[in-house]
Amino acid sequence: MTAENAIDPTVPPSGTGCVECDAAGGWWVHLRRCAACGHIGCCDDSPAKHATAHNKSTGHPVITSFEPGEEWFWDYDTSEFYETGPQLAPPTHHPLDQSVPGPADRLPRNWQEQLSAGG
């Protein structure tokens, strides 16, 4: 993976959902965790793509999945995928009872149509 400061295994995640979607009342498909600062953002399949926006605004190059059972990492700088990486501070995924996509109470009835239409 890229630079040494791209991953800080001691930093806990910023919460259980996408920081920006939670603040705005939005929703997401899957969650990603910044390996440098713990920021939780939504994936590029989500309408707002906050994980990638976080990378662009901070330069933090490495994310990992914040989904149960997934341990992969992605390096934006090199476009490389890693099946595993260093163990990060817990928790390593959102709560098991949190819906995917979610959160359930904020999903629009036509969420699938919104995704197929590009947001």
N, C-alpha and C positions, 0 to 999 in steps of 0.2 A: 504494500500500500504506500501511499505518498508520504509526505513529511512526518517526522516523529510526532509533532504536535497535532496531527490529524485525529488522534484517538487519545482520550483521557478516560481510562477504565474506572476512575474513582468518582466521576460525576454521575449522579442519579438522573433519571429522566425528568423532564419538566412537568409531567403529569400523566394522565391516563388517556388523553385525547389530543388532537391537533390544537396547539395553542391558539392559533389565529381563528380556526373554525369555532372553537369554544367561545372565544371572545365575541365573535360576530353572529353566533347562533347558526353556524353552518354545519355541514355534514361531510363525511369522507367515506372512501371505499376501504383503503388500508392505511396503516400508520407506519411512519418511518422515524427513526431516532438518529439524531446527529451524534456521531461518535466522539466529537470534540467537546460539545457543551451540553448534550442531553436534550436539546430541543426536540419536541415531538411535533412532526408535521405530517400532512396528508400526502399520499402518493400521487404520481402523475396520472393515474386513472381517476383520481378525485377531481371534482370541478375546479378547485382552487390551487392545487399543486403546490402546497405550502412548503413541503420538504425541499423541492428544487428551488423555490424562491429563497428559502433560508440559505441554501448553498450559494446562490448568486449574490445575496446581500452580505454574507459574512466571509465567504471564501472557504468555509469549512468543507473539506472535500469528501469526507467519508460518512455514509449513512449505513444503518443496519435496519433490518425489519423489526417492527415492534408488534409483530403478530405471534400468537402462541405457536410453538413448534418450529419456528423459522429462525435460523442462526446466521443467515447470509449477510454479507457486507457488499456495498457498492462504492466504488471510487469515482466520483465525478471527473476528477482531473485526468484519469487514465482510461475511463470507461471500462474498468475491469470489475468483474464479479468474483467474489470469493465465497465459497460455500460455508466457511467458518472464519472466525477471527478471535480476538482476545475476549475474555469474559468481561462484561461490563457490569457496573454497579446495578443491583436489582432495583425495581423489577425489570425483567427483560422483555416483557410483553404487557399489553393492555389486559385488564381484568377478563377472565374467561367468560363472564356473563355479559360482557359488552358486545352488542351486535356488530356484525360485519355485513354490509356497510353499517355505519352508525353515526351518531347514536340513534337508536330506533325511534325515539320520540321527536327527532328533527328530520327524519327522512321524508322527502316529499313523496306523495303517492306515485308520481311518475318518475322516480329516480332513475329507473332503467332507461327510459326514453331520454332523459337529460344526458345520460352518459353516452348513449349512442348518437346523440345529436352534437356531442362535443362540449357539453356543459350547459 
